[in-house]
Amino acid sequence: MEKKNNKYTALLNVMKRELRRLVSRPLYLFCMVIAPLFCYIFFTTLMDSGLPYRHARRRGGPGHDRHFTPIGA
């Protein structure tokens, strides 16, 4: 039983040490926590209504006949 507690204590000490390192450097904190959280929130709200698409409108002439075709269609 003591061996198990020893493992958890060691793990807890490592977690405390790494958390102190993370908080002590603002760039670390920004790159590891704040930026990914911002990207997650930004892209989930951006794609809330589904994938964006353009309406297929033909205007004629060279180069104007391209339109968006979803993958798998």
C-alpha positions as CSV (number, residue, x, y, z in Angstrom):
1,M,0.0,0.0,0.0
2,E,2.8,2.4,0.8
3,K,4.4,1.7,-2.6
4,K,1.1,2.9,-4.2
5,N,1.0,6.1,-2.1
6,N,4.7,6.7,-3.0
7,K,3.8,6.6,-6.8
8,Y,0.9,9.0,-6.3
9,T,3.0,11.3,-4.2
10,A,5.8,11.4,-6.8
11,L,3.2,12.0,-9.6
12,L,1.7,14.9,-7.5
13,N,5.1,16.4,-7.0
14,V,5.9,16.3,-10.7
15,M,2.5,17.8,-11.5
16,K,3.1,20.7,-9.0
17,R,6.6,21.3,-10.4
18,E,5.4,21.5,-14.0
19,L,2.4,23.7,-13.1
20,R,4.8,26.1,-11.4
21,R,6.9,26.1,-14.5
22,L,3.9,26.7,-16.7
23,V,2.6,29.6,-14.7
24,S,6.0,31.2,-14.2
25,R,6.5,31.8,-17.9
26,P,3.7,33.9,-19.6
27,L,4.6,32.7,-23.1
28,Y,4.3,29.1,-21.9
29,L,0.9,29.8,-20.4
30,F,-0.2,31.5,-23.5
31,C,0.9,28.8,-26.0
32,M,-0.2,25.8,-23.9
33,V,-3.5,27.1,-22.5
34,I,-4.8,30.4,-23.8
35,A,-4.2,30.1,-27.5
36,P,-5.6,26.6,-28.0
37,L,-8.6,27.5,-25.9
38,F,-9.2,30.6,-28.1
39,C,-8.8,28.6,-31.3
40,Y,-11.2,25.9,-30.0
41,I,-13.9,28.5,-29.2
42,F,-13.3,30.5,-32.3
43,F,-13.6,27.6,-34.7
44,T,-16.5,26.0,-33.0
45,T,-18.5,29.2,-33.1
46,L,-17.5,29.8,-36.7
47,M,-18.7,26.3,-37.8
48,D,-21.8,26.4,-35.6
49,S,-24.2,26.6,-38.6
50,G,-22.3,24.0,-40.7
51,L,-19.7,24.3,-43.4
52,P,-19.6,27.5,-45.4
53,Y,-20.3,27.2,-49.2
54,R,-20.8,29.4,-52.2
55,H,-23.8,29.2,-54.4
56,A,-23.0,27.9,-57.8
57,R,-23.6,30.8,-60.2
58,R,-22.4,30.7,-63.7
59,R,-21.3,34.0,-65.2
60,G,-19.8,32.7,-68.4
61,G,-16.4,33.4,-69.9
62,P,-13.1,31.8,-69.2
63,G,-12.2,31.3,-65.6
64,H,-15.7,32.2,-64.3
65,D,-17.2,28.7,-64.6
66,R,-15.6,27.4,-61.4
67,H,-17.9,26.8,-58.4
68,F,-17.6,25.0,-55.1
69,T,-18.3,21.3,-55.1
70,P,-18.4,19.6,-51.7
71,I,-16.1,16.6,-51.2
72,G,-17.9,13.4,-51.8
73,A,-20.6,14.9,-54.0
